[in-house]
Amino acid sequence: MTKLFSDYYSVRDNFLTRLDARLKLLFALIVMGAIILSNNPALPWIFFFLSLWTMFLIGLPRRAIIGRLSGPLGFALVVFVLQSFLAGKTPLYNFQLFGFAFVVKSEGVRLGIVTASRMAGSVALFVLLAFVTPAHKLFAGLRSLGVPSLWVEISALMYRGVFVLLESFGEMYNAQKVRLGFSGKMRGMQTGGTLAGAVIIRAAEKSASTHEAMLARGYTGSMPYAPLPPLGKRDYLRYAGALIFLSALFFVLEIGS
């Protein structure tokens, strides 16, 4: 789990990891805006499959890709199903299950497809960004783009805290498993509840100790970040080319259709 969500894959050398983090962030945010504004599901799905193809192109393992995409895509599927039943008025298909009547509506299906495609395209794009950009460069890029320092610092501390809690969770889970805490269903449920409570308490303890450690190291309310190198002409040309491609694609699919 730690390897799956850490910077393990983002430190590999490829043509995307060598790009400036600010350009990748700006382009990802602009593409996400285009996906959200799109009423044609083709645009989000194009970027979903482009992101997926790029992940395989740079040699990412299938297990890592599936591990990061499975959860968000599951939520997208749930949203599609709920929209199909709840939105709209025109019946498309009727069926009964366990004595209950369900009606799939035409407007709901269309709305569900658009919403699910937006979720899938945005998630795949930012998963790719996380795969090719280390976290410290992302935070430095956000800070250099003018994001408030408080937001960046909280994000950095949250990112660090996730792995600290994962490590604590693994240690406590293994200790309970050795003591046969999950030997039966009822006992496993009780042990799981105890484990969840212990993790919450450990999170509070870690937050307090982290704050004390930061103060001891001279923290005065702002976390310093190393300045990023200036952008070169090649970076601007790449960025301009990407924006031209995105604008043309958005025009063809949204305005021209």
C-alpha positions as a printed Julia matrix, in Angstrom:
257×3 Matrix{Float64}:
   0.0     0.0     0.0
   2.81    2.42    0.86
   4.59    1.64   -2.4
   1.37    2.05   -4.37
   0.57    5.58   -3.15
   4.1     6.9    -2.53
   6.58    8.59   -4.9
   8.09    5.24   -5.82
   7.08    5.47   -9.49
   7.36    9.26   -9.89
  11.14    9.27   -9.43
  11.69    7.08  -12.48
  13.28    8.79  -15.47
  11.0     9.3   -18.47
   9.93   12.12  -20.77
   7.13   13.2   -18.41
   9.12   13.23  -15.18
  11.62   15.54  -16.87
   8.95   18.17  -17.59
   8.57   21.12  -15.23
   6.03   20.51  -12.48
   4.42   23.93  -13.0
   3.65   23.19  -16.65
   2.17   19.8   -15.78
   0.04   21.32  -13.04
  -1.25   24.15  -15.22
  -2.07   21.86  -18.11
  -3.79   19.34  -15.83
  -5.92   22.09  -14.25
  -6.88   23.51  -17.65
  -7.77   20.06  -18.98
  -9.84   19.37  -15.88
 -11.7    22.63  -16.42
 -12.41   21.63  -20.03
 -13.63   18.22  -18.86
 -15.96   19.76  -16.29
 -17.37   22.24  -18.84
 -17.78   19.55  -21.48
 -21.28   18.33  -22.27
 -19.96   15.73  -24.69
 -18.71   12.57  -22.93
 -16.27   11.97  -25.79
 -13.82   14.62  -24.5
 -13.45   13.16  -20.97
 -13.14    9.62  -22.34
 -10.45   10.75  -24.8
  -8.33   12.08  -21.95
  -9.11    9.02  -19.85
  -7.75    6.66  -22.51
  -4.87    9.02  -23.37
  -3.85    9.05  -19.7
  -4.22    5.28  -19.47
  -2.18    4.76  -22.65
   0.52    7.1   -21.33
   0.73    5.13  -18.08
   1.42    1.93  -20.02
   3.79    3.79  -22.35
   6.09    4.89  -19.5
   6.17    1.34  -18.11
   3.92    1.54  -15.07
   2.78   -1.88  -13.8
  -0.85   -2.83  -14.28
  -1.28   -3.52  -10.57
  -0.33    0.05   -9.67
  -2.63    1.53  -12.32
  -5.58   -0.63  -11.28
  -4.91    0.06   -7.6
  -5.14    3.82   -8.05
  -8.01    3.87  -10.54
 -10.28    1.15   -9.18
 -11.67    3.18   -6.25
 -12.57    6.38   -8.17
 -13.95    4.41  -11.14
 -16.1     2.45   -8.71
 -17.56    5.73   -7.44
 -18.16    6.82  -11.06
 -20.09    3.6   -11.69
 -22.2     4.17   -8.57
 -22.97    7.74   -9.71
 -24.0     6.48  -13.15
 -26.37    3.89  -11.67
 -27.93    6.36   -9.23
 -28.41    9.02  -11.9
 -30.06    6.46  -14.18
 -32.73    5.74  -11.58
 -33.18    9.14   -9.95
 -32.89   11.77  -12.71
 -35.35   12.43  -15.49
 -38.94   11.41  -16.21
 -38.9     9.41  -19.47
 -38.95    5.65  -18.74
 -36.37    3.66  -20.66
 -36.49    0.26  -18.98
 -38.52   -1.28  -16.13
 -37.72   -4.28  -13.99
 -38.48   -5.73  -10.59
 -36.0    -6.94   -7.99
 -36.87   -8.43   -4.58
 -40.43   -7.19   -4.97
 -39.43   -3.57   -5.74
 -40.05   -1.87   -9.1
 -37.12    0.0   -10.67
 -37.38    2.41  -13.6
 -34.36    3.41  -15.65
 -34.93    6.87  -17.14
 -33.56    8.12  -20.44
 -32.48   11.56  -19.14
 -30.84    9.93  -16.14
 -28.78    7.6   -18.34
 -27.51   10.53  -20.42
 -26.71   12.57  -17.32
 -25.04    9.57  -15.67
 -22.84    8.95  -18.71
 -21.7    12.59  -18.78
 -21.05   12.71  -15.02
 -19.22    9.37  -14.93
 -17.1    10.35  -17.93
 -16.08   13.6   -16.23
 -15.08   11.71  -13.09
 -13.14    9.09  -15.04
 -11.29   11.61  -17.23
 -10.35   13.91  -14.33
  -9.23   11.07  -12.07
  -7.11    9.39  -14.75
  -5.45   12.71  -15.6
  -4.46   13.49  -12.0
  -3.41    9.89  -11.32
  -1.04   10.23  -14.27
   0.2    13.54  -12.84
   0.9    11.85   -9.49
   2.73    9.01  -11.25
   5.13   11.36  -13.04
   5.64   14.16  -10.47
   7.08   13.69   -6.96
   5.01   15.16   -4.16
   7.61   17.75   -3.11
   7.72   19.11   -6.67
   3.93   19.28   -6.78
   3.85   21.27   -3.54
   6.64   23.56   -4.72
   4.85   24.04   -8.04
   1.58   24.9    -6.3
   3.36   27.42   -4.12
   5.1    29.05   -7.08
   1.76   29.31   -8.91
   0.35   31.42   -6.11
  -1.6    28.88   -4.08
  -1.8    30.09   -0.44
   1.05   28.72    1.64
  -1.36   27.51    4.34
  -3.12   25.2     1.88
   0.18   23.85    0.57
   1.53   23.2     4.07
  -1.63   21.41    5.17
  -1.52   19.27    2.02
   2.13   18.38    2.64
   1.45   17.44    6.26
  -1.58   15.38    5.23
   0.5    13.57    2.61
   3.13   12.74    5.2
   0.53   11.74    7.76
  -1.09    9.22    5.45
   2.04    7.09    5.31
   2.73    7.46    9.01
  -0.77    6.17    9.75
  -0.42    3.39    7.18
   2.71    2.21    8.94
   1.04    2.39   12.35
  -2.03    0.6    11.0
   0.11   -2.21    9.6
   1.97   -2.68   12.87
  -1.21   -2.78   14.97
  -3.01   -5.03   12.48
  -0.16   -7.55   12.46
   0.0    -7.5    16.25
  -3.74   -8.2    16.52
  -3.56  -10.89   13.85
  -0.76  -12.71   15.7
  -2.93  -12.66   18.82
  -5.82  -14.27   16.85
  -7.85  -11.08   16.9
  -9.43  -11.97   13.54
 -10.05  -15.66   14.21
 -13.86  -15.33   13.95
 -16.41  -12.99   12.38
 -17.69  -11.46   15.61
 -14.24  -11.25   17.13
 -12.91   -9.81   13.88
 -15.54   -7.06   13.94
 -14.68   -6.18   17.53
 -10.98   -6.19   16.74
 -11.55   -4.05   13.66
 -13.43   -1.46   15.73
 -10.65   -1.4    18.28
  -8.1    -1.01   15.49
 -10.0     1.92   13.95
 -10.19    3.69   17.31
  -6.51    3.1    17.97
  -5.6     4.57   14.57
  -7.63    7.72   15.3
  -5.89    8.12   18.68
  -2.51    7.54   17.03
  -3.35   10.23   14.43
  -4.04   12.77   17.19
  -0.8    11.85   18.96
   1.2    12.09   15.74
  -0.26   15.51   14.91
   0.73   16.87   18.31
   4.25   15.42   18.14
   4.71   16.69   14.57
   3.71   20.22   15.62
   6.15   20.14   18.55
   8.92   18.87   16.27
   8.26   21.67   13.76
   8.39   24.31   16.5
  11.63   22.83   17.83
  13.14   23.14   14.35
  12.31   26.82   14.03
   8.88   26.75   12.38
   7.4    30.26   12.5
   4.23   29.86   10.45
   5.56   29.35    6.95
   7.35   26.36    5.48
  10.21   27.28    3.12
  10.34   25.76   -0.37
  13.35   25.74   -2.64
  12.88   28.03   -5.67
  12.18   26.25   -8.94
  14.43   26.91  -11.95
  13.16   29.42  -14.53
  11.21   28.08  -17.48
  12.99   27.82  -20.8
  11.8    28.49  -24.34
  11.31   24.77  -24.94
   8.97   24.6   -21.95
   6.84   27.44  -23.28
   6.71   25.85  -26.74
   5.56   22.54  -25.28
   2.94   24.28  -23.21
   1.69   26.31  -26.17
   1.49   23.18  -28.33
  -0.49   21.33  -25.67
  -2.93   24.25  -25.32
  -3.42   24.45  -29.09
  -4.17   20.71  -29.19
  -6.63   21.02  -26.3
  -8.37   24.06  -27.81
  -8.76   22.35  -31.18
 -10.09   19.19  -29.6
 -12.56   21.12  -27.42
 -13.77   23.13  -30.42
 -14.31   20.05  -32.58
 -16.14   18.05  -29.92
 -18.12   20.8   -28.2
 -18.64   23.67  -30.61
 -18.32   21.93  -33.94
 -20.6    19.01  -33.08
